[in-house]
Amino acid sequence: MFLQTGLRRHLQLLAVLCWVSVTATCNGATPSSEGFAGTWVMKLGDRNFIVLTLENKRGSYSGTLSRPEHFETSDGIGFSNIGRSGTQEVIVSANLKDDHLLFVTEKPDEGEDERSEYDMTLTGKDQASIRIQGVPIEAWSFTRAGGSVAPTVASDWDPQANYPQETEAISSAEMKRIYEDDQEARQDPASMSEERWAVVGREDEQRRKRTHELLAEGQLHTSEDFIRAAFIFQHGDTGNDYLLAHTLAMIAAAKGDASAAWIGAATLDRYLQSIGKPQIYGTQFKRGPEDVATQEPFDREVIADALRQQLGVRSLEVQQEELRWWTEQFQSAEAESN
């Protein structure tokens, strides 16, 4: 669904340099009206895409919205054909309802036919989301700007490029620590006793619980975050753990981390085996009878080695060498324990 003429008019968001005063009305329990005041910016990468200004005077809001003259989006997440010239709209009405600021914008001199309605919600001290009323696309994330220099909408867009709704982010230090703990617990898996694996299993459960919380809180942002989280759920114990791990690997790959292709393949292999189906890439090795390593069940015919190579997965020939290596590790560990 690209923004065709009617929808594009409905999505013509934003604002003028002048402002009008609007009375804010409160229905039910509402946050402090000061919480919405300020200059809010939606970025695509490191560029300002939308600038929203809101001023509150004794419960009355005034404001403006600024944006590129035209753009296209099918989902509210990726944007293309962004124009280099800007346009502005003025907020003509606004009211507080519960914890939402509902406001309407209008392009100057174009009347009510060019009005758009928005629903703004605070998601943090200086974070907010804005949803376009009546349009089935994702809400847009805004950050309240600080400093004395007023932000402006960027004008150096490439009309041929696609820009995701994503700001520069820093990888989570906590997710890094959780991942490092997960890997450290598995430094010498072939020699680990059942008792030690039981301890690791309980620690894994706590790591999954905390990673779930980080995901729910929106604390993970970068490809590093998601690939690390994928490994945490790859070490789960249910099919849903492996499906979540696979999804997280796909997100890491979508964010540009080519190395995530391997964990994407491994998570699918583990899921398939968890539901009694053969793995198809050959990433999963386990201890079999008489301490001989096995990959079974494994359907070697589904995926060609040329495709394995594209995903960073070893060829079938190299996997045979890896099987022998794991068998040596298992048998050596067993001999030492005796």
N, C-alpha and C positions, 0 to 999 in steps of 0.2 A: 504494500500500500504506500505509494509515493504521494506526496502532497500535491494533489491536483488543485485546480483553481479554487474551488469552493473551500476545500480543506485548508489550502494554504492561506486563504483569507482568514479562516478561523484561527489558524496558528500564527498569524502575524501579530507577534507578541507585543511589541515593546514600545518605547516611550519617547516623549519629547523633552526638550530642555525646560519648557515652561511646566507649571504644575497647577493642579486644582486641589482645593481642599475638600475632603470627604469626611463625613461623620461616621465614626466606627461605633456600631452597636454591639452589645454583648448579650448573648443568649446562653444561659447556664454558666457553668464554671469555665472561666477563661484564664489564660496566662496574662501576665502583665503586658499591656499593650506596647510598652517600650521594647519588648522582646523582638518585635518585627522591624523596628526602626533601624536605619542604616543603609549602606550601599552594599548590594549583594551582587556577586559575580558568578556566572556559569562559564566554566572553561572547557575548551576542547583542546586537549594537550596542554600547551603552555600559552594558548591564545585566549583572550577574552571573547566569548561568543555572545553573551547577553549580560547587560548591566541593568540592574533594577535599583532604583532609589526610592526609599520610603521614609517619610518624615511624619512624626506624630506630634501634634500640638493639641494638648488638652483633650485627647481622645479622638481627634480628627486626623485622618491620614491624607497626605498628599504624596504624589510620586510620579515617577516616569520609568519607562522601559525603553531600552535601546538594543538594536540587533542588526544583523546584516539585512540588506534589502530583500534578498531571497535566499532560499536554501531548500534542500530536499531531505526527507527522512522517511523511512518506512516503519520504524519501530521506536523512535525517540532515543535510540542509543547511538547509532551511526549517522553521520551527516555528510552530505555531498552537495556539489553544485552551489557552493556558498559564494555569494556575491561580495565584491570588495567595497561596494558603497553601502552606507548605513541608512537606517530609517528609524523613526522614533514614534512612540505612542504615549498618550497621557492616561493616567488612571482617572476614570470618571466616577467610579463608585467603589466603596470598600466597606466591609463590616466584619467584625469578629464573631465567629460562631464556634462555641466550645474552644478548642485549642487551634482553630484554623483562622487564617485571614483570607477571606474571599474578596477578590477584587476584579474589576472589569476595566479593560483598556480600550481606547478608541484612537484611530488615526486622525489627526487634525484635519478638518475640512472634508472628511469623508463620511461622517455621520454614523448612525447606529448600525448600518449594514456591515461596517468594518470593526465591530466590537468583538472582543474575545474575553472569555471568563477563566479565572485562575483560582486555584486552591493552594494556599501556601501553608506549610507546616514546619515548625521548628523541630529539627532532629538533634540539635546540640547547641552549645552556647553560641557558636558562630556558624552553625550549619543549618541548612533548610532544604526542603524539597518543594517543588512547585509542579502541580499537575494541571494540565489543560482540561477544563471541564468538557465532557462529552466527546473526547477524542481518545480512542483506545491505544495509547502509546504510554511508555514508561514515564514516571515522574522524573524531573530534572533536578540535579543536585546543585545547590548554590552555597557559596561561602561568603560570609560577611567580610568586606574589605576593611583593612586598617590603614593608617598613615594619612598624611595630609594631601597627597596627590590623588585626585579623583580618577578612577580607572575608566578607560574608554574601550569601545568595541574595536577589535583588531580589523585591519583592512588588507592584510597581506595573505588572504586565503588563496589556495590553488583550486580553481573550479573543478579540476579533474581528480582531486584527491578525496579520499574518504577520511573523515575525522571522527574518532570515537569519543563518547562522553566520558573522559577519564583524565584526571589531573595527575601531575607528578606525585608519586607516592614513595614512601620509604618502607623497606621490608620490615616486618615485625620482628623485633629482637626476641620477644617471647616465643614466637613460632620457630625461630632459629634455634633457641635453646631446647625446645621440645624435640625438634628433629635431631639435634646432636645427641640428646639423651637416648633417643630411640636407636640411633646408629651405634652408639657406644655399647649399648646392651647386647649388641649382636656381633661383636668383634670376632668371636671364634665359635660360630654356631655349631660346627660339627662336633665339638668336644663338650658342649653344654649338657648337663644332666637334666633329667626330667624335673627334678626339684628346682633347678635354676630356671628352666623354661616356665615353670609355674609362677615363679616370682616375676619374670619378665612379662608374662601374660597379665598379671594384676597391674603392673606398671603401665603396660600398653593401654589397658582400659582407662586409667586415669589420664593418659596422654590424649586418647580419643575424646574423652569427656571435655577436657579443656580446649581442644581444637574445635570441637562442636561449638563451644561458647564463643571462641574467637570469630568463627564464621557467622554465628547469629548476631554478634555485636558489630559486624562489619569492620573488623580489625585487620583483615587480610586483604591486600591490595595488589601486590606485585606477583610476577611469574614465580619468583623465588618462594613467596609465601605459599602459593597454591601447589607447587611441586613438592614442597616439604610436607604440606598437609596431605597430599596424595600418598606419600610414603607412610604416614601415620595410619591412615585407614587401610592401606594395603596390608598392614600388619594387624588387621582386625580379625574377627572370627565369624562373620556372617556375610551372606551374599550382599546385603545392603551396604555393609562396610566397603566391599570391593566395588560396588557400583558407584558409591560416593567417591571413592579413590579415583575411579576412572573419570568421573566428571571433573574432579579437581585437576587431573592431569590434562584433560582437554582444555580447561581454562588456561592453564599455564602455557600450553602450546599456542592457544589463541592470542596470548599476550606476547608471543614472539620467542619463547624458549623452545628451540628445536629439540633439546635434550629430553623434554617431557614426552616425546614420542615413545621412548622405551618404557617408561612407567605406565603410559597409556596402554601399551600392549600387555605388559605384565599384569595390570589390574584386570583386564578382560580375561586373560588366561586363568587367573585365580578365581574370578567369578564363575567362569564356565566349569571349572573343576568342583567348585563349591555346590553346584546344582547337579552334579553327576554327569556333566558333559566333558568331552575331551578338550584340552587346551589346543590352540591352533598356532601359536607362535613358537612355543617351546621355551618359555622363560622360567617355568616352575620345575624345581628339582626337590626331591625329598628322599628320605631314607626308606629303602625297601627291605624285603626279607634278606637276612644274612648280611645286613649293612651294605647292600648294593644300591647305589643311587638309581632312581627312576624318574622319568617324566610322565609316566602314564597316569591317567588316560591322555593320549596325545594323538590328534589327527594331523599327520604331517603333510597331507595332500591339499589342504585348504589354501595355505599361503605359500607362495613361491619364495625361494631365497632372495630373489631380486627385490621383492616387497619387504622381506625382513630387513634387508640392508637399508632401505629407505627409512626404517623406523629405529635403526640402531640395534636391531636384534641379531644375534649371532646366527650364522648359517647352520644348516643341519649337520654338516661335517664338523664344524667347530663345536657344536653342541655335544657330539659324541666324545670329543676330547674332554669337554667339561664334565660329562657323566663319569668318565674314568677318574677325573680329578676328585670329584665329590666322593666317589666310592673309596678312593684312597684315604680321604680325610675321615670318612665315617669309620672305616676299618682300623685306621691308626688310633682314632680316639677310643674305640672299643677295646683295642689291645692295651692301651695305657690304663684304662679304667679297671682292667682285670689284673 
